[in-house]
Amino acid sequence: MNFIETRGNDGQHPEKVSFSQAILSPISSFGGIYSPESLPNLGEGFLNKHLDSSYKTLAKGVLEAFEIDIEPATIDKALALYDQFDDPANPVPVVKVLDDLFVSELYHGPTRAFKDMALQPFGVVLSSIAQQRNENYLILAATSGDTGPATLETFKNKDNVRVACMYPVGGTSDVQRLQMVTEDASNLKVIGVKGDFDDTQNALKSLLASQSFNDKLKEKNISLSAANSVNFGRIIFQTIYHIHSYLELVRQKAINMGEKVYLNVPSGNFGNALGGYYAMKMGLPVEKILIASNNNNILTQLIKTGAYDLRTLAVVPTTSPAMDILKSSNIERILFDLFGKARTKELMKQLDTEKNYQLTDNELEQIQNIFAADFCNDDEGKTYIKNTFANGYLMDPHTATCFKAYETCRDKPLKTIVYSTAEWTKFSPVIANALTGEVDAHDIDALKSIAKEADIKIPAMINELFDKEITQKSIIEKDAIEEEILSFL
Ligand SMILES: *Cc1c(COP(=O)(O)O)cnc(C)c1O
């Protein structure tokens, strides 16, 4: 399968690339990104065939259907990383929480957030290609808190790959920060940036597109790539768990094969939801994808009104910081898929220059045929955490945003799959506050009080963080990022 450019071709970039090229160089003409030229059909035949497959076997089936140019041995090695999840036999448990609400837990990997689902195998695939080609890569990552740890973890000590990871200072939880600043492999660099997530993501995009930066790297014989979800190498692994979660409901006899469900996704950069969109287009029986946001509710605005208007907005910090995003990168792939490259180029250019665009009524209708959206403020989220815990289920504040969309966005009584994107351990002060009312607790104290309240253990990889040495100490202004990265190299 080939990948094509979301904003059309400028005569300099290739018009079509293979999967491996798309993941090594994810930025295409006019600052666009790569999207699949076509999608495989994974309808009921495929679903029936994989009804009793393990996660890894299903994943292999999906990847084979995409016909990507990655050797089977590399794919096997990549998927073997799911064996390190809590339960190798089922890396993604799906738990019944209400009569028609099921939570698909995507956080059972090494860094306790759903980013591991894609970044663990992605790291193997990318470094294997780099080694086979005998090329050296610098991977840039901008993180609102979970991509960073997962990227560092997957590329740690891998040959031919170095990572520069930027996080907004003060924009992450203690645990997320410690997961990054205690990494000490020599191929990793962690940079705290004084700014918000959009500042770090803008820096990343402009470095990727900068000829002079690329030239300076070339002098050192290094090419540039990115680990953010603009990279299709992540998205492809994010189609799989949507299919898995559906099959789990069939296996649990909650639905019959073919019955439609709602997918309910806590969203920021829209990678998770995009994976669901592709799964739906490939034939998964989905009624609609419900997009949950926090007070940074640009996605709700887009899906309800067709307006993407950043002119008066600034990112507001919330208790679900991984979703504190206003420039949601993967919306571009939806626009491209529905409205084509010329319109996508036009809309994205308007967003760059005028900070807003407005879809036509017809375009909005097409969006609303697939998506519905609502946002959940911090107080509402806290109430969902508290009430759901009283019902016997402990969840993190990102997952909690879905409960609002579940209540307001469904117009049919269909089963709903809520995606849980982080373990309670990553956002413990917020959860402790919801459960016990304690305020401003440090992570370590909050972890202990939740563990006691819920009678569960703090996982070892989280506990150990607090005693590790801090090795990554860079904190810089946002205009000094390029220099900092060059000095690391
Ligand atoms: C990254 C992340 C999200 C948002 O996912 P997108 O794919 O960027 O929409 C939600 N919750 C958590 C905990 C995350 O780490």
The ligand as a Tripos MOL2 file, in Angstrom:
@<TRIPOS>MOLECULE
LIG
   15    15     1     0     0
SMALL
NO_CHARGES

@<TRIPOS>ATOM
      1 C1         -2.2910   11.2270   24.1300 C.3       1 LIG1
      2 C2         -3.3780   11.0550   25.0960 C.ar      1 LIG1
      3 C3         -4.6990   11.3800   24.7750 C.ar      1 LIG1
      4 C4         -5.0810   11.9770   23.4460 C.3       1 LIG1
      5 O1         -4.9060   11.0700   22.3870 O.3       1 LIG1
      6 P1         -4.8650   11.5920   20.8840 P.3       1 LIG1
      7 O2         -4.5740   10.3910   20.0870 O.co2     1 LIG1
      8 O3         -3.7390   12.6090   20.8250 O.co2     1 LIG1
      9 O4         -6.1630   12.2140   20.5800 O.co2     1 LIG1
     10 C5         -5.6820   11.1360   25.7070 C.ar      1 LIG1
     11 N1         -5.3930   10.6570   26.9370 N.ar      1 LIG1
     12 C6         -4.1260   10.3480   27.2940 C.ar      1 LIG1
     13 C7         -3.8710    9.8620   28.6650 C.3       1 LIG1
     14 C8         -3.0760   10.5320   26.3910 C.ar      1 LIG1
     15 O5         -1.8220   10.2230   26.7420 O.3       1 LIG1
@<TRIPOS>BOND
     1     1     2 1
     2     2     3 ar
     3     2    14 ar
     4     3     4 1
     5     3    10 ar
     6     4     5 1
     7     5     6 1
     8     6     7 2
     9     6     8 1
    10     6     9 1
    11    10    11 ar
    12    11    12 ar
    13    12    13 1
    14    12    14 ar
    15    14    15 1
@<TRIPOS>SUBSTRUCTURE
     1 LIG1         1 GROUP 0 **** ****
